[in-house]
Amino acid sequence: MNPLLEIVPEYRAALQAAGLGDFEGFMRVQGSGPPASRHAHRETVPLEIVIDGKPRAFFLKRVFRVPPRHAVAPLLRLRRGVSQPRHEWAVLWDLERAGVSAMKRVAFGERRVLGVPREAFLLVEKVPCETTLRHLLVPGWKKGGGPGESDRRRLFEAVGALMAGFHRLGMTWPDIDAKHIFACRASEEPLGWRLWMVDVERMTRGGRDSASTAHDGAVRLAVDGVRLRESLLPCRLTRRDMLHFGRGYLDAIDVPAGVLSAAELRSTARLFGEWMNPPRLPEDHVHPGARTMECVSEVVATPEARSLLKANGIHGLEDVFGPVGGQRLGKPGLATYRERVRLILRDATSGERVCYLKRYDRPPLREQLRRMREHDRRDSTAKREAHFIKHLSRIGVPTMRALAWGQEMSGRWERRSFLITEELAGESLEKLALRAESDPTAIPRPRERHEIIRQLAILVRHLHRHRYFHRDLYLCHVFISRNADGGIVLRLIDLARMIERPVFFERWVLKDLAALDYSSPSPVVTRADRIRFLYHYQWAGARRLRKERAREIIRLIAARTRRMARHDANRRRRRTERHAT
């Protein structure tokens, strides 16, 4: 069967002049640069095509093997298989007819065998903008600058209008993300911003052609709104931001009066409103997406960190596990296969930098099996902690900054691994509490004390809301420091035992909360302080909580705290007996 080929007429002559007049030409052409993305059966490559004597940028999405879930699975529902490029081609046409800004479609092709799609491609023109919502709103990105108050207001109205544009067509966008929405200032636009959507291949249409019912409209707004809010983390949104977003959405949705009631809008706004904001970020926060990590000689590091390591004689994995100098840091109960070293790395440009090296050499069978059960079997112990450092930074939980990590694996078996992190400013909450016990003048003033408790509760709530659990959430693993404006910043450290998205997450919620309760010494931390923490952790988000439920939470935490106290007492007793013998 001859392949299907469709080309927008205004591009036909230029594509034929570039040798792209048939299906095979599109599937064989070499990109003008490295692939923008590459997967097992598909890739996206940039192309440069001359039109009217001027080169213009395009992106070619090629699928070399249409996966069975797109090609065969629809047959089970008595529908034809549709490749991803063909679906995206149809979605772009619907958006174009409705006047919704998206990347411009140029050409599409598909080859079928016995009616089943095998290969396909989609050619789109690059949007005339380099800045995304992520660059404009997400902290830690150096590209571009954040909008001012007036521009920010109009930007949120424009985002709301854009979302209303495809909701009017009855569509939802599973891949809605701040990096998939490009934004540029445009004085000719009514709101002062021009937005474009990219990567809409998974955009789907519901059962109705418009938001004709309150249920459909509210559900679409809630689902896509929460997805967009998650992609904007750790951006802090205010009530004013949400009001302007809602204003832009309602002005553009064009639905009958009463379809989206005020109560439904309030409940939807609460899903991705102010209470989802992350804890306060340090001034030196860098989004992990803005850092480039490269693997050379089994060491993964940023170019800056690699030059720093080379200046100190660390070129590869063998150098890390050799004599590196520094101060060995031991503690009671530290396993023999683990080692912690405090390093002072010197560089001609940056001077001295204090770092901490964690080395894991030939973990025993028990630890290997535990690592495989709790996390990805392909990840070593050090890579596991680097993974959580990256993900916590992405969602806005302040933590350590990883300079480099590396691993040596034999299949799924870990031979050795290491992690190097920068020293954190400030001190642990445990040291602050111990100083307050011995020196009453070190006790923070009431306002500072309440702010520390509030920030700690917000940090833990944000961590648990995204289904991350520390498992060693003691005060010694929470560092406190201040920004230049005096704002209190808390950071989490020692993420080697952290887990994500367990099946029975309530158990780990109680474990983390009990660990904080157990490590908070009385009378420095009073009963009122503990209740205030629970209020900001549980009640400030829910706003309403029955007394029975509050008492149940307190009872469960207290029971788990007593259990931890018995465990530690037995452990100390066994250690004393072992030393005595």
Secondary structure as a PSIPRED ss2 file (coil, helix, strand):
# PSIPRED VFORMAT (PSIPRED V4.0)

   1 M C   1.000  0.000  0.000
   2 N C   1.000  0.000  0.000
   3 P C   1.000  0.000  0.000
   4 L E   0.000  0.000  1.000
   5 L E   0.000  0.000  1.000
   6 E E   0.000  0.000  1.000
   7 I E   0.000  0.000  1.000
   8 V C   1.000  0.000  0.000
   9 P H   0.000  1.000  0.000
  10 E H   0.000  1.000  0.000
  11 Y H   0.000  1.000  0.000
  12 R H   0.000  1.000  0.000
  13 A H   0.000  1.000  0.000
  14 A H   0.000  1.000  0.000
  15 L H   0.000  1.000  0.000
  16 Q H   0.000  1.000  0.000
  17 A H   0.000  1.000  0.000
  18 A C   1.000  0.000  0.000
  19 G C   1.000  0.000  0.000
  20 L C   1.000  0.000  0.000
  21 G C   1.000  0.000  0.000
  22 D C   1.000  0.000  0.000
  23 F H   0.000  1.000  0.000
  24 E H   0.000  1.000  0.000
  25 G H   0.000  1.000  0.000
  26 F H   0.000  1.000  0.000
  27 M H   0.000  1.000  0.000
  28 R H   0.000  1.000  0.000
  29 V C   1.000  0.000  0.000
  30 Q C   1.000  0.000  0.000
  31 G C   1.000  0.000  0.000
  32 S C   1.000  0.000  0.000
  33 G C   1.000  0.000  0.000
  34 P C   1.000  0.000  0.000
  35 P C   1.000  0.000  0.000
  36 A C   1.000  0.000  0.000
  37 S E   0.000  0.000  1.000
  38 R E   0.000  0.000  1.000
  39 H C   1.000  0.000  0.000
  40 A C   1.000  0.000  0.000
  41 H C   1.000  0.000  0.000
  42 R E   0.000  0.000  1.000
  43 E E   0.000  0.000  1.000
  44 T E   0.000  0.000  1.000
  45 V E   0.000  0.000  1.000
  46 P E   0.000  0.000  1.000
  47 L E   0.000  0.000  1.000
  48 E E   0.000  0.000  1.000
  49 I E   0.000  0.000  1.000
  50 V E   0.000  0.000  1.000
  51 I E   0.000  0.000  1.000
  52 D C   1.000  0.000  0.000
  53 G C   1.000  0.000  0.000
  54 K E   0.000  0.000  1.000
  55 P E   0.000  0.000  1.000
  56 R E   0.000  0.000  1.000
  57 A E   0.000  0.000  1.000
  58 F E   0.000  0.000  1.000
  59 F E   0.000  0.000  1.000
  60 L E   0.000  0.000  1.000
  61 K E   0.000  0.000  1.000
  62 R E   0.000  0.000  1.000
  63 V E   0.000  0.000  1.000
  64 F C   1.000  0.000  0.000
  65 R C   1.000  0.000  0.000
  66 V C   1.000  0.000  0.000
  67 P C   1.000  0.000  0.000
  68 P H   0.000  1.000  0.000
  69 R H   0.000  1.000  0.000
  70 H H   0.000  1.000  0.000
  71 A H   0.000  1.000  0.000
  72 V C   1.000  0.000  0.000
  73 A H   0.000  1.000  0.000
  74 P H   0.000  1.000  0.000
  75 L H   0.000  1.000  0.000
  76 L H   0.000  1.000  0.000
  77 R C   1.000  0.000  0.000
  78 L C   1.000  0.000  0.000
  79 R C   1.000  0.000  0.000
  80 R C   1.000  0.000  0.000
  81 G C   1.000  0.000  0.000
  82 V C   1.000  0.000  0.000
  83 S C   1.000  0.000  0.000
  84 Q H   0.000  1.000  0.000
  85 P H   0.000  1.000  0.000
  86 R H   0.000  1.000  0.000
  87 H H   0.000  1.000  0.000
  88 E H   0.000  1.000  0.000
  89 W H   0.000  1.000  0.000
  90 A H   0.000  1.000  0.000
  91 V H   0.000  1.000  0.000
  92 L H   0.000  1.000  0.000
  93 W H   0.000  1.000  0.000
  94 D H   0.000  1.000  0.000
  95 L H   0.000  1.000  0.000
  96 E H   0.000  1.000  0.000
  97 R H   0.000  1.000  0.000
  98 A H   0.000  1.000  0.000
  99 G C   1.000  0.000  0.000
 100 V C   1.000  0.000  0.000
 101 S C   1.000  0.000  0.000
 102 A E   0.000  0.000  1.000
 103 M C   1.000  0.000  0.000
 104 K E   0.000  0.000  1.000
 105 R E   0.000  0.000  1.000
 106 V E   0.000  0.000  1.000
 107 A E   0.000  0.000  1.000
 108 F E   0.000  0.000  1.000
 109 G E   0.000  0.000  1.000
 110 E E   0.000  0.000  1.000
 111 R E   0.000  0.000  1.000
 112 R E   0.000  0.000  1.000
 113 V E   0.000  0.000  1.000
 114 L C   1.000  0.000  0.000
 115 G C   1.000  0.000  0.000
 116 V E   0.000  0.000  1.000
 117 P E   0.000  0.000  1.000
 118 R E   0.000  0.000  1.000
 119 E E   0.000  0.000  1.000
 120 A E   0.000  0.000  1.000
 121 F E   0.000  0.000  1.000
 122 L E   0.000  0.000  1.000
 123 L E   0.000  0.000  1.000
 124 V E   0.000  0.000  1.000
 125 E E   0.000  0.000  1.000
 126 K C   1.000  0.000  0.000
 127 V C   1.000  0.000  0.000
 128 P C   1.000  0.000  0.000
 129 C C   1.000  0.000  0.000
 130 E C   1.000  0.000  0.000
 131 T C   1.000  0.000  0.000
 132 T E   0.000  0.000  1.000
 133 L H   0.000  1.000  0.000
 134 R H   0.000  1.000  0.000
 135 H H   0.000  1.000  0.000
 136 L H   0.000  1.000  0.000
 137 L H   0.000  1.000  0.000
 138 V C   1.000  0.000  0.000
 139 P C   1.000  0.000  0.000
 140 G C   1.000  0.000  0.000
 141 W C   1.000  0.000  0.000
 142 K C   1.000  0.000  0.000
 143 K C   1.000  0.000  0.000
 144 G C   1.000  0.000  0.000
 145 G C   1.000  0.000  0.000
 146 G C   1.000  0.000  0.000
 147 P C   1.000  0.000  0.000
 148 G C   1.000  0.000  0.000
 149 E H   0.000  1.000  0.000
 150 S H   0.000  1.000  0.000
 151 D H   0.000  1.000  0.000
 152 R H   0.000  1.000  0.000
 153 R H   0.000  1.000  0.000
 154 R H   0.000  1.000  0.000
 155 L H   0.000  1.000  0.000
 156 F H   0.000  1.000  0.000
 157 E H   0.000  1.000  0.000
 158 A H   0.000  1.000  0.000
 159 V H   0.000  1.000  0.000
 160 G H   0.000  1.000  0.000
 161 A H   0.000  1.000  0.000
 162 L H   0.000  1.000  0.000
 163 M H   0.000  1.000  0.000
 164 A H   0.000  1.000  0.000
 165 G H   0.000  1.000  0.000
 166 F H   0.000  1.000  0.000
 167 H H   0.000  1.000  0.000
 168 R C   1.000  0.000  0.000
 169 L C   1.000  0.000  0.000
 170 G C   1.000  0.000  0.000
 171 M E   0.000  0.000  1.000
 172 T E   0.000  0.000  1.000
 173 W C   1.000  0.000  0.000
 174 P C   1.000  0.000  0.000
 175 D C   1.000  0.000  0.000
 176 I C   1.000  0.000  0.000
 177 D C   1.000  0.000  0.000
 178 A H   0.000  1.000  0.000
 179 K H   0.000  1.000  0.000
 180 H H   0.000  1.000  0.000
 181 I E   0.000  0.000  1.000
 182 F E   0.000  0.000  1.000
 183 A E   0.000  0.000  1.000
 184 C E   0.000  0.000  1.000
 185 R E   0.000  0.000  1.000
 186 A C   1.000  0.000  0.000
 187 S C   1.000  0.000  0.000
 188 E C   1.000  0.000  0.000
 189 E C   1.000  0.000  0.000
 190 P C   1.000  0.000  0.000
 191 L C   1.000  0.000  0.000
 192 G C   1.000  0.000  0.000
 193 W E   0.000  0.000  1.000
 194 R E   0.000  0.000  1.000
 195 L E   0.000  0.000  1.000
 196 W E   0.000  0.000  1.000
 197 M E   0.000  0.000  1.000
 198 V C   1.000  0.000  0.000
 199 D C   1.000  0.000  0.000
 200 V C   1.000  0.000  0.000
 201 E C   1.000  0.000  0.000
 202 R C   1.000  0.000  0.000
 203 M C   1.000  0.000  0.000
 204 T E   0.000  0.000  1.000
 205 R E   0.000  0.000  1.000
 206 G C   1.000  0.000  0.000
 207 G C   1.000  0.000  0.000
 208 R C   1.000  0.000  0.000
 209 D C   1.000  0.000  0.000
 210 S C   1.000  0.000  0.000
 211 A C   1.000  0.000  0.000
 212 S C   1.000  0.000  0.000
 213 T C   1.000  0.000  0.000
 214 A H   0.000  1.000  0.000
 215 H H   0.000  1.000  0.000
 216 D H   0.000  1.000  0.000
 217 G H   0.000  1.000  0.000
 218 A H   0.000  1.000  0.000
 219 V H   0.000  1.000  0.000
 220 R H   0.000  1.000  0.000
 221 L H   0.000  1.000  0.000
 222 A H   0.000  1.000  0.000
 223 V H   0.000  1.000  0.000
 224 D H   0.000  1.000  0.000
 225 G H   0.000  1.000  0.000
 226 V H   0.000  1.000  0.000
 227 R H   0.000  1.000  0.000
 228 L H   0.000  1.000  0.000
 229 R H   0.000  1.000  0.000
 230 E H   0.000  1.000  0.000
 231 S H   0.000  1.000  0.000
 232 L C   1.000  0.000  0.000
 233 L C   1.000  0.000  0.000
 234 P C   1.000  0.000  0.000
 235 C C   1.000  0.000  0.000
 236 R C   1.000  0.000  0.000
 237 L C   1.000  0.000  0.000
 238 T C   1.000  0.000  0.000
 239 R H   0.000  1.000  0.000
 240 R H   0.000  1.000  0.000
 241 D H   0.000  1.000  0.000
 242 M H   0.000  1.000  0.000
 243 L H   0.000  1.000  0.000
 244 H H   0.000  1.000  0.000
 245 F H   0.000  1.000  0.000
 246 G H   0.000  1.000  0.000
 247 R H   0.000  1.000  0.000
 248 G H   0.000  1.000  0.000
 249 Y H   0.000  1.000  0.000
 250 L H   0.000  1.000  0.000
 251 D H   0.000  1.000  0.000
 252 A H   0.000  1.000  0.000
 253 I H   0.000  1.000  0.000
 254 D C   1.000  0.000  0.000
 255 V C   1.000  0.000  0.000
 256 P C   1.000  0.000  0.000
 257 A C   1.000  0.000  0.000
 258 G C   1.000  0.000  0.000
 259 V C   1.000  0.000  0.000
 260 L C   1.000  0.000  0.000
 261 S C   1.000  0.000  0.000
 262 A H   0.000  1.000  0.000
 263 A H   0.000  1.000  0.000
 264 E H   0.000  1.000  0.000
 265 L H   0.000  1.000  0.000
 266 R H   0.000  1.000  0.000
 267 S H   0.000  1.000  0.000
 268 T H   0.000  1.000  0.000
 269 A H   0.000  1.000  0.000
 270 R H   0.000  1.000  0.000
 271 L H   0.000  1.000  0.000
 272 F C   1.000  0.000  0.000
 273 G C   1.000  0.000  0.000
 274 E H   0.000  1.000  0.000
 275 W H   0.000  1.000  0.000
 276 M H   0.000  1.000  0.000
 277 N C   1.000  0.000  0.000
 278 P C   1.000  0.000  0.000
 279 P C   1.000  0.000  0.000
 280 R C   1.000  0.000  0.000
 281 L C   1.000  0.000  0.000
 282 P C   1.000  0.000  0.000
 283 E C   1.000  0.000  0.000
 284 D C   1.000  0.000  0.000
 285 H C   1.000  0.000  0.000
 286 V C   1.000  0.000  0.000
 287 H C   1.000  0.000  0.000
 288 P H   0.000  1.000  0.000
 289 G H   0.000  1.000  0.000
 290 A H   0.000  1.000  0.000
 291 R C   1.000  0.000  0.000
 292 T C   1.000  0.000  0.000
 293 M C   1.000  0.000  0.000
 294 E E   0.000  0.000  1.000
 295 C E   0.000  0.000  1.000
 296 V E   0.000  0.000  1.000
 297 S C   1.000  0.000  0.000
 298 E C   1.000  0.000  0.000
 299 V E   0.000  0.000  1.000
 300 V E   0.000  0.000  1.000
 301 A E   0.000  0.000  1.000
 302 T C   1.000  0.000  0.000
 303 P H   0.000  1.000  0.000
 304 E H   0.000  1.000  0.000
 305 A H   0.000  1.000  0.000
 306 R H   0.000  1.000  0.000
 307 S H   0.000  1.000  0.000
 308 L H   0.000  1.000  0.000
 309 L H   0.000  1.000  0.000
 310 K H   0.000  1.000  0.000
 311 A H   0.000  1.000  0.000
 312 N C   1.000  0.000  0.000
 313 G C   1.000  0.000  0.000
 314 I C   1.000  0.000  0.000
 315 H C   1.000  0.000  0.000
 316 G C   1.000  0.000  0.000
 317 L H   0.000  1.000  0.000
 318 E H   0.000  1.000  0.000
 319 D H   0.000  1.000  0.000
 320 V H   0.000  1.000  0.000
 321 F C   1.000  0.000  0.000
 322 G C   1.000  0.000  0.000
 323 P C   1.000  0.000  0.000
 324 V C   1.000  0.000  0.000
 325 G C   1.000  0.000  0.000
 326 G C   1.000  0.000  0.000
 327 Q E   0.000  0.000  1.000
 328 R E   0.000  0.000  1.000
 329 L C   1.000  0.000  0.000
 330 G C   1.000  0.000  0.000
 331 K C   1.000  0.000  0.000
 332 P C   1.000  0.000  0.000
 333 G C   1.000  0.000  0.000
 334 L C   1.000  0.000  0.000
 335 A C   1.000  0.000  0.000
 336 T C   1.000  0.000  0.000
 337 Y C   1.000  0.000  0.000
 338 R E   0.000  0.000  1.000
 339 E E   0.000  0.000  1.000
 340 R E   0.000  0.000  1.000
 341 V E   0.000  0.000  1.000
 342 R E   0.000  0.000  1.000
 343 L E   0.000  0.000  1.000
 344 I E   0.000  0.000  1.000
 345 L E   0.000  0.000  1.000
 346 R E   0.000  0.000  1.000
 347 D E   0.000  0.000  1.000
 348 A C   1.000  0.000  0.000
 349 T C   1.000  0.000  0.000
 350 S C   1.000  0.000  0.000
 351 G E   0.000  0.000  1.000
 352 E E   0.000  0.000  1.000
 353 R E   0.000  0.000  1.000
 354 V E   0.000  0.000  1.000
 355 C E   0.000  0.000  1.000
 356 Y E   0.000  0.000  1.000
 357 L E   0.000  0.000  1.000
 358 K E   0.000  0.000  1.000
 359 R E   0.000  0.000  1.000
 360 Y E   0.000  0.000  1.000
 361 D E   0.000  0.000  1.000
 362 R C   1.000  0.000  0.000
 363 P C   1.000  0.000  0.000
 364 P C   1.000  0.000  0.000
 365 L H   0.000  1.000  0.000
 366 R H   0.000  1.000  0.000
 367 E H   0.000  1.000  0.000
 368 Q H   0.000  1.000  0.000
 369 L H   0.000  1.000  0.000
 370 R H   0.000  1.000  0.000
 371 R H   0.000  1.000  0.000
 372 M H   0.000  1.000  0.000
 373 R H   0.000  1.000  0.000
 374 E H   0.000  1.000  0.000
 375 H C   1.000  0.000  0.000
 376 D C   1.000  0.000  0.000
 377 R C   1.000  0.000  0.000
 378 R C   1.000  0.000  0.000
 379 D C   1.000  0.000  0.000
 380 S C   1.000  0.000  0.000
 381 T H   0.000  1.000  0.000
 382 A H   0.000  1.000  0.000
 383 K H   0.000  1.000  0.000
 384 R H   0.000  1.000  0.000
 385 E H   0.000  1.000  0.000
 386 A H   0.000  1.000  0.000
 387 H H   0.000  1.000  0.000
 388 F H   0.000  1.000  0.000
 389 I H   0.000  1.000  0.000
 390 K H   0.000  1.000  0.000
 391 H H   0.000  1.000  0.000
 392 L H   0.000  1.000  0.000
 393 S H   0.000  1.000  0.000
 394 R H   0.000  1.000  0.000
 395 I H   0.000  1.000  0.000
 396 G C   1.000  0.000  0.000
 397 V C   1.000  0.000  0.000
 398 P C   1.000  0.000  0.000
 399 T E   0.000  0.000  1.000
 400 M C   1.000  0.000  0.000
 401 R C   1.000  0.000  0.000
 402 A E   0.000  0.000  1.000
 403 L E   0.000  0.000  1.000
 404 A E   0.000  0.000  1.000
 405 W E   0.000  0.000  1.000
 406 G E   0.000  0.000  1.000
 407 Q E   0.000  0.000  1.000
 408 E E   0.000  0.000  1.000
 409 M E   0.000  0.000  1.000
 410 S E   0.000  0.000  1.000
 411 G C   1.000  0.000  0.000
 412 R C   1.000  0.000  0.000
 413 W E   0.000  0.000  1.000
 414 E E   0.000  0.000  1.000
 415 R E   0.000  0.000  1.000
 416 R E   0.000  0.000  1.000
 417 S E   0.000  0.000  1.000
 418 F E   0.000  0.000  1.000
 419 L E   0.000  0.000  1.000
 420 I E   0.000  0.000  1.000
 421 T E   0.000  0.000  1.000
 422 E E   0.000  0.000  1.000
 423 E C   1.000  0.000  0.000
 424 L C   1.000  0.000  0.000
 425 A C   1.000  0.000  0.000
 426 G C   1.000  0.000  0.000
 427 E E   0.000  0.000  1.000
 428 S E   0.000  0.000  1.000
 429 L H   0.000  1.000  0.000
 430 E H   0.000  1.000  0.000
 431 K H   0.000  1.000  0.000
 432 L H   0.000  1.000  0.000
 433 A H   0.000  1.000  0.000
 434 L H   0.000  1.000  0.000
 435 R H   0.000  1.000  0.000
 436 A H   0.000  1.000  0.000
 437 E H   0.000  1.000  0.000
 438 S H   0.000  1.000  0.000
 439 D C   1.000  0.000  0.000
 440 P H   0.000  1.000  0.000
 441 T H   0.000  1.000  0.000
 442 A H   0.000  1.000  0.000
 443 I C   1.000  0.000  0.000
 444 P C   1.000  0.000  0.000
 445 R C   1.000  0.000  0.000
 446 P H   0.000  1.000  0.000
 447 R H   0.000  1.000  0.000
 448 E H   0.000  1.000  0.000
 449 R H   0.000  1.000  0.000
 450 H H   0.000  1.000  0.000
 451 E H   0.000  1.000  0.000
 452 I H   0.000  1.000  0.000
 453 I H   0.000  1.000  0.000
 454 R H   0.000  1.000  0.000
 455 Q H   0.000  1.000  0.000
 456 L H   0.000  1.000  0.000
 457 A H   0.000  1.000  0.000
 458 I H   0.000  1.000  0.000
 459 L H   0.000  1.000  0.000
 460 V H   0.000  1.000  0.000
 461 R H   0.000  1.000  0.000
 462 H H   0.000  1.000  0.000
 463 L H   0.000  1.000  0.000
 464 H H   0.000  1.000  0.000
 465 R H   0.000  1.000  0.000
 466 H C   1.000  0.000  0.000
 467 R C   1.000  0.000  0.000
 468 Y E   0.000  0.000  1.000
 469 F E   0.000  0.000  1.000
 470 H C   1.000  0.000  0.000
 471 R C   1.000  0.000  0.000
 472 D C   1.000  0.000  0.000
 473 L C   1.000  0.000  0.000
 474 Y C   1.000  0.000  0.000
 475 L H   0.000  1.000  0.000
 476 C H   0.000  1.000  0.000
 477 H H   0.000  1.000  0.000
 478 V E   0.000  0.000  1.000
 479 F E   0.000  0.000  1.000
 480 I E   0.000  0.000  1.000
 481 S E   0.000  0.000  1.000
 482 R E   0.000  0.000  1.000
 483 N C   1.000  0.000  0.000
 484 A C   1.000  0.000  0.000
 485 D C   1.000  0.000  0.000
 486 G C   1.000  0.000  0.000
 487 G C   1.000  0.000  0.000
 488 I E   0.000  0.000  1.000
 489 V E   0.000  0.000  1.000
 490 L E   0.000  0.000  1.000
 491 R E   0.000  0.000  1.000
 492 L E   0.000  0.000  1.000
 493 I C   1.000  0.000  0.000
 494 D C   1.000  0.000  0.000
 495 L C   1.000  0.000  0.000
 496 A C   1.000  0.000  0.000
 497 R C   1.000  0.000  0.000
 498 M C   1.000  0.000  0.000
 499 I E   0.000  0.000  1.000
 500 E E   0.000  0.000  1.000
 501 R C   1.000  0.000  0.000
 502 P C   1.000  0.000  0.000
 503 V C   1.000  0.000  0.000
 504 F C   1.000  0.000  0.000
 505 F H   0.000  1.000  0.000
 506 E H   0.000  1.000  0.000
 507 R H   0.000  1.000  0.000
 508 W H   0.000  1.000  0.000
 509 V H   0.000  1.000  0.000
 510 L H   0.000  1.000  0.000
 511 K H   0.000  1.000  0.000
 512 D H   0.000  1.000  0.000
 513 L H   0.000  1.000  0.000
 514 A H   0.000  1.000  0.000
 515 A H   0.000  1.000  0.000
 516 L H   0.000  1.000  0.000
 517 D H   0.000  1.000  0.000
 518 Y H   0.000  1.000  0.000
 519 S H   0.000  1.000  0.000
 520 S C   1.000  0.000  0.000
 521 P C   1.000  0.000  0.000
 522 S C   1.000  0.000  0.000
 523 P C   1.000  0.000  0.000
 524 V C   1.000  0.000  0.000
 525 V C   1.000  0.000  0.000
 526 T C   1.000  0.000  0.000
 527 R H   0.000  1.000  0.000
 528 A H   0.000  1.000  0.000
 529 D H   0.000  1.000  0.000
 530 R H   0.000  1.000  0.000
 531 I H   0.000  1.000  0.000
 532 R H   0.000  1.000  0.000
 533 F H   0.000  1.000  0.000
 534 L H   0.000  1.000  0.000
 535 Y H   0.000  1.000  0.000
 536 H H   0.000  1.000  0.000
 537 Y H   0.000  1.000  0.000
 538 Q H   0.000  1.000  0.000
 539 W H   0.000  1.000  0.000
 540 A H   0.000  1.000  0.000
 541 G H   0.000  1.000  0.000
 542 A H   0.000  1.000  0.000
 543 R C   1.000  0.000  0.000
 544 R C   1.000  0.000  0.000
 545 L C   1.000  0.000  0.000
 546 R C   1.000  0.000  0.000
 547 K H   0.000  1.000  0.000
 548 E H   0.000  1.000  0.000
 549 R H   0.000  1.000  0.000
 550 A H   0.000  1.000  0.000
 551 R H   0.000  1.000  0.000
 552 E H   0.000  1.000  0.000
 553 I H   0.000  1.000  0.000
 554 I H   0.000  1.000  0.000
 555 R H   0.000  1.000  0.000
 556 L H   0.000  1.000  0.000
 557 I H   0.000  1.000  0.000
 558 A H   0.000  1.000  0.000
 559 A H   0.000  1.000  0.000
 560 R H   0.000  1.000  0.000
 561 T H   0.000  1.000  0.000
 562 R H   0.000  1.000  0.000
 563 R H   0.000  1.000  0.000
 564 M H   0.000  1.000  0.000
 565 A H   0.000  1.000  0.000
 566 R H   0.000  1.000  0.000
 567 H H   0.000  1.000  0.000
 568 D H   0.000  1.000  0.000
 569 A H   0.000  1.000  0.000
 570 N H   0.000  1.000  0.000
 571 R H   0.000  1.000  0.000
 572 R H   0.000  1.000  0.000
 573 R H   0.000  1.000  0.000
 574 R H   0.000  1.000  0.000
 575 R H   0.000  1.000  0.000
 576 T H   0.000  1.000  0.000
 577 E H   0.000  1.000  0.000
 578 R H   0.000  1.000  0.000
 579 H H   0.000  1.000  0.000
 580 A H   0.000  1.000  0.000
 581 T C   1.000  0.000  0.000
